Amino acid sequence: MRVPLSWLREYVDLPATETGRDVQAKLVSAGLEVETVEHLGADLKGPLVVGQVLTIEELEGFKKPIRFCTVDVGQANGTGEPQEIVCGARNFSVGDKVVVVLPGATLPGGFSISARKTYGKTSHGMICSSDELGMGDDGTKGIIVLPPETEVGKDAIELLELVDEVLDIAVTANRGDCLSIRGVAREAAIAYGLPLSDPALLDVPGPNAYGYPVEVSDPLGCDRFTARTVTGLSPEARSPIWLQRRLQKVGMRPISLAVDVTNYVMMELGQPLHAYDRSLVQGTIGVRRATEGEQIETLDGVTRKLHAEDLVITDERGPIGLAGVMGGANTEIADHAEGEGTTDVVIEAAHFDAVAIARTARRHKLSSEASRRFERGVDPAAAAAAAQRTVDLLVLLAGGTAEAGVTEVVAPSAPHTISVPADHPDKVAGVSYGRETVVRRLQEVGCDVYGQDELIVTVPSWRPDLQEINDLAEEVIRLEGYENLPSTLPKPPAGRGLTQRQRLHRRVGRVLAGAGYVEAPNYPFVGEQVFDQLLLGADDPKRRVVKLTNPLSDEEPALRTSLLPGLFGALRRNDGRGSHDLALFETGLVFLPREEQRVAAVLPVDRRPTDDEIADLDAALPKQPRHVAVVLAGAREQAGWWGKGRPADWADAVEAARAVAREAGVELVVRGGQYGPWHPGRCAELLVGDTVVGHAGELHPRVVKAFGLPARTSAMELDLDVLEAAGDDTPQAPSISTFPVATQDVALVVDKFVPHAEVEAALRAGAGELLEGIRLFDVYENEEQLGDGKKSLAYALRFRAGDRTLTVDEASAARDAAVALAGERTGAVLRA
């Protein structure tokens, strides 16, 4: 919200010495986020005056049209003689009043003006456009043409209000009242302790039977609708300069008088309005939900197909506007042009349901100044005053006549009342404010307050965000100053450090970073189409998602059930930007819906929740296990003088899983598997006991193509919570033996389909307690030597006893026992 300081001063009598920076500091202290203060005209220097065009000579022989003009600037040039100026614009004629900058002046941006020869003529100044003066877009795309009654020689800096300060406020979603000059003025008045001249305090006639007929069929979607009619508007009437400049300063473009007035009142009071050409409205104006499939052409020229939940304004033909969002083209106000402008208008000032407007605006991807305000909360009691203000301005500026009829359809409602202990803000802030301070601050924001120890607070209509006692406490705290709250550092009890889960999380991050992986955290949002790209089955549990009521993006409305889609996106972006050798990891939560859907209770803030209350809250939330995932592509080891290097492959993904499991104190069982995004023949199923905790391997080519990943990309994902539950993080000191190791190598021939993990498990079991370690060091396949469908697995077995040196016979016996059990379980035979 852009707030010109000159406009703000109309409603709050700020000290003359207060600058925009001073007001910014006061408002920030009161809790408003004033991002910047823009100094309009800070580097503007006159003379800048009003001139009248006397003659225009068209210069020939140039690539673009050039005009040589003489302009009467009165005595501003010191001589009273016409000023000779070369100009390329063509939107003005002889007799028009224009803005002239004379030699010696400086325009915004430090552009100095002096007499100079151009196009064979000497130009003594410039005829200015709005862009050259830093005014913003005025819709003309050319020279500023002033009203005929403007005095020649008048200072244009003062006339056009070119020097001002504008506060740019980032209004939070709960403070819709501050999307208006009125709302910000109220905050400034409180901050300075000054009275507010409320622009909404107008004499408004009551409703009667002569107003324009209105029928509201959905009182929940529209609880208030005011209609007023103004006739006899001058079609040639234009918005005065002061109104146009105020609109430009708040970031809006002047369009036509009737539209400008409604926009002006919206920015002033915060109440969106709409003006209909009365001659184009047929019959009663209605408010209802759209019929599925209905269509409307909005003012932006787009034909939109309506949804059954859309709230629409209608006449007897059908929809004539998207309620609270944008009007329809079939009742558009005609611009002033040679007597063809609109002369009779119907003014709508209504209050619509915030959720309905927000959903309509998002559904149609049509955000407007009106919808932005309705979404955040509009003062329903301001509708009648806004309509009256609009009527007054149209009568004043366009010579219209306000009809006596006043329509006001209001759904019965009671003001919102909250009961709050007088000392509740003290408990929340840890500061003793006292009852008088609490009552005074609540009254300053517009609340009616009664009672002693227990206060009965009636919330003002312009603050729909004040719903419960903590909202009231926040108002007291912010107005008393967040900077005045004491800073108290928490004192954790001795002996408490990280939890086991936190320690494991950190160890996993360190071990993966030490292995060359880079952490890449991602947003936890996904679209449901991603499960098709991951090749998950129709009945896969990961397809059941938690959907957000108000997602950041309609394309990603659900919470993730896997870390892989986010990592795939990070890998794709980095690969597209030239980083082709990538190893990324992420640890984070996934979200799994519970079978039974429950509503979470609101926990108290004035005391610590009980264990049962916390348990009930946890039971209502989705399951949120922590996962770890990696994704690799490109080279795993770079080539150099030390060797050829090698590409990343499925084995690296499996090793990453083993490294994570070691940190959790768990021994992973690795066996061949087949699941979703992984290549059927290059997928490892990872188990702890009989529980599958994840998968690793090379991705399926279709998944690689769907996500735009490099060829032969590998990935791994594990459930860290299951590893934590199964593991033992008690530090284990290594056993160091003084006796030598005995090494025995065996080469076993097995069928190709037999996994190495099964052979290794059989060897371990058969070797017994003397086995210290086992390592696969060779895989050999040769049909001529081994036979069709066979492979050779060579293992190095390390034997050691803790109390003696093993003999050759003992080591050989242990080896033979291991080979025998491997043969029994897997059909392995010693290679000759």
C-alpha positions, 0 to 999 in steps of 0.5 A: 500500500502506497501512502502519500504523506500529503494525503495522510496529513488531511486526516491526521494533523501531523507536525509540520516538521515530521518527514516521511522517515519520521512517520515511517519510524512511528508506524514501524514501532506500531507494528506496520512494515513500512518498506521504503519512503520514496521522495518524489521530486527530490531532484526536481528543480524549476522553472517548470511552468504552464504554457499555452501552445501558440503555433506549430510548424511541422519540420520535414526531412526527418525520419520521424515527425518533428514539430517546432512550437512557440509557447506562451509561458507568461513572465516565467522566462523573464521576457514575456516572449513566446518560448521556441521549443522542438517537440516530437509528440503529436497529442497536442494542438494549438491552444492547448495548455501544456507543461514546459520546463525552461533552461536551467531546470533539472528533471528527475534523474538529474537531467539538466535542461539547457538551450540546444540546437536540434533538427536545425532549430534551437530548442529553449526547453521542453514540453513534458510528458508524465514519464519525464516528470516522474509522475507515472503512467497517465494513460496518454503515452504523450505530452501532458495536456492540462485543462483549458482553465489552467493559468499560463505561467503557473508553477507546474511543480505546485500544480501537479504536486510533484514534490511529495513523500510516499510510504510503501507499506507491506500490509500483512494478510490480517490487516486489510484495514491498512489497505486504505489511507483511512486505516493508515491514518488511524494507525498514525493518529494512535502512534502520535497521540493525535485525533483522527479526522475520519473520512468515513464520518459522513451524513448518509441518507437511510434506505428507502423504496425508491432505490435501484432494485437489488436482490441478494440470493446468497446472504452468506456470500454478500451480507451488505449491498448498497446501491446509489444512482447518479444521473446527468453526468457531463460526458466531457468531464475529466478527473481534476489534476489533484485526483489524478495525481493522488491515484498516480502516487498510490500506483493507479492509472487514471482512466475516466472520471467515474472510474477514477472516483471509485478508485479514489474512494477505494484507496481512501476508505478501503471499500471497493466500489463498482460503477455500472452504466445505468443504460446498460443494466437491464432489470434488477441487480442480483447477487448469486452463485454462478451456474456451472458453465456460465460465461462472462467477459470481464473488463480485461477483455477475457471471456471466463467460464464460471464455476458454481462457487463463483459469486456473481453480480447479475441483471436479467440477462445473466452475470454482469460482474465477478463479485468483488473481483472485476466488473463485466464488459457489458456494463462498462463505463464509457470514457469521455469522448465527444459527448459519448461518455456515460451520463447515468451510473449505478454505484455498487458498494457491497461487502462480500465473503473473504473466502469466496472472493479469494477462491474466485480470484485464484480460480480465475488467476485474476487478482485485482485491487478489489479482490486484494482488499476483500480477501483481507477483510473490508469494513462492512459498515463503510459501504454506505459511507463509501457510496455517499462519498462517491456520489458527492464527488461525481456531483461535484466534479461531473455536474451530476444529480444524486437521485433520492433513492437509496438501496441497502440490503443488509443481512442481520448480524451482531457485533463481535464481542470478546471477554478477556481478563484485564491482566491477560496482555500482562501474562502474554507479554510478561509486562505489567501494563495495568487495566487502564493501559489495556482499556486505553489501547483497545479503545484507541483501535476502536473497541468498546470496552466495559467491565473491571477485572473481566473486560467485555470488548466489542470489536470495531467493524474494520478489524475482522482480524480481532477474533479472540483474546490473544488478538486483543493482547497483541494489539496492546503489546504492539501499541505499547511497543515491541521494543519495550518488551524485556529480553529474557534468555531461556535457561535450559536445565543442565544436562540436556542437549540434543535428542537422539533423533537430532544427533542422528540427523546431524551425524547423517548429514556429516557423513554424507557431506564427508562422502562428497554430497551437497545438502539441497533442502527443498520445499515440501510441496508436490503435485499429484501428477508426480506420482505418475512420473515416479511410476508408482502403482495405483494402490501405492501408499505414497499416492495418499497425500495431505492436501493443503487448504490454501496452497502457495501454488495450485500446481503443488497443492499436496505435501510430499510423501517422498524426498525424491521429487524435490531432489530431482528438481534440484539436480535438473536445475543444476545440470541445466546450469552447467554443473554436470557432476552432482551428488545431492542429499536431503534429510527432511520430513514426509507427510503421510495421512492417517486413516482416521481424520481428526480436527486438531484442538487449539492449544492454550498459550497461558500455560504449558499444554498437558501431555494428553493435550499434546498427544491429542494434537499429535494424533490429529496431525499426519504422520511425519517420519524423517527420511534421507535421500540422495541423488547422483549423476555425472562423474563420481571420481574425476579423471586426472593424473591419478587415473581415469576416474569413474561415473556415479552408478547404483553402487554409490547409492547403495553405499550411501545407504550403508553409510547412513545405516552405520551412523544409526548403528544398524546393519542393512540387508541389501537384496534385489528389488523392484519399486517405482522409480528405480530400474527393475534390474538395478534396484536394491531393496534395503531392509532392517531385519524383515522391514523394508526401510528404503530403496537404492539404485539406478533410476528407470529411463522413463523416470529420467526422461519424465524429470529431465535428468541426466542419463544413468542417474542413481538415487536412494531413499531411507526412512531414518526413523525406522533406522533410529528405532532399530539402531543402537547409538551407544559408542562402541570401542574397537577391539584391538587384538595382539594376535595376527590375522589369517586371510583365506580367499575363496572363489565361488561359482553360482548362478547369475541370478543369485545375489551377492548378499545371499552368498555373503550372508551364508559365508558369514553364518558358516564361518562362525565366531572366528570370522573378523571380516569379509570382502567381495573383491572380484566378480567374473563372468565367462561362459566358456570357463564357467558355463552358461548362466554362471558367475564367479564371486571372489571373497577375502575372508579374515579370521582372528581369535582374541586369545591365540594365534590361529593355526592354518588348520583352524583357518582352513576349517572355518573357511571350509565350513563357510563354503559348505553352508554357502553351497547348501543355501545358494548352490555355490561351488568352489571355482577350480 
